[in-house]
Amino acid sequence: PGGIAGGRWSFGNICSMPSVQGLGEGVGYSVVQGSMLVSGLWGVYFYHEVTKRKKRLKWLASAVLTVSGILLLSYEHRQG
């Protein structure tokens, strides 16, 4: 399992390079870092790593802030 996970991680990093080149560094890196939201969702809802309601709400607030930042950067990219 560890080797498979490492292979997928490497594949994801390789695929992120063209996205950063195509979208630019500001937007591309933000979108790539948005992958942390996906892993966070897995941890919170599938693996139940965060069980207290207050901590889940804090995670949700940080996720909303992250998505808002990504959307604002993508809007700036279109206008600039």
C-alpha positions in Angstrom: 0.0 0.0 0.0 2.8 2.5 0.8 4.4 2.0 -2.6 1.1 2.5 -4.4 0.4 5.7 -2.4 3.9 7.0 -3.2 3.4 6.3 -6.9 0.1 8.1 -7.0 1.6 11.0 -5.1 4.5 11.2 -7.6 2.0 11.0 -10.5 0.0 13.9 -9.0 3.1 16.0 -8.7 4.1 15.3 -12.3 0.6 16.3 -13.5 0.7 19.5 -11.4 3.7 20.9 -13.3 1.7 21.5 -16.6 -1.2 23.0 -14.7 1.2 25.5 -13.0 2.8 26.3 -16.3 -0.6 26.8 -18.0 -2.4 28.8 -15.3 0.6 30.7 -14.0 2.2 30.4 -10.6 -0.3 32.3 -8.6 -3.4 30.4 -9.7 -1.6 27.1 -10.5 0.0 26.6 -7.1 -3.3 27.6 -5.4 -5.2 25.0 -7.3 -2.6 22.3 -6.7 -2.6 23.1 -2.9 -6.4 22.8 -3.0 -5.7 19.0 -3.1 -5.3 19.3 0.6 -9.0 19.9 0.8 -9.6 16.6 -0.8 -7.4 14.7 1.6 -8.9 16.7 4.5 -12.4 15.6 3.4 -11.3 12.0 3.4 -9.8 12.3 6.8 -12.8 14.1 8.3 -15.7 12.2 6.8 -14.4 8.8 5.7 -11.8 8.0 8.3 -13.4 10.0 11.1 -10.1 11.5 12.2 -11.9 14.6 13.6 -14.8 13.7 15.9 -15.5 16.9 17.9 -18.1 19.3 16.4 -16.1 22.4 17.2 -13.0 21.1 15.4 -15.0 20.1 12.4 -16.5 23.6 12.2 -13.0 25.1 12.4 -11.9 22.8 9.5 -14.9 23.8 7.5 -14.2 27.5 8.1 -10.6 27.0 6.9 -11.8 25.1 3.8 -14.3 27.8 2.9 -11.5 30.4 3.3 -9.2 28.3 1.1 -11.8 27.9 -1.7 -12.6 31.6 -1.5 -8.9 32.4 -2.1 -8.6 30.0 -5.0 -11.7 31.5 -6.6 -10.5 35.1 -6.1 -7.1 34.2 -7.6 -8.7 32.5 -10.6 -10.9 35.6 -11.2 -7.8 37.8 -11.1 -6.1 35.5 -13.6 -8.9 36.0 -16.1 -8.9 39.8 -15.7 -5.2 40.3 -15.7 
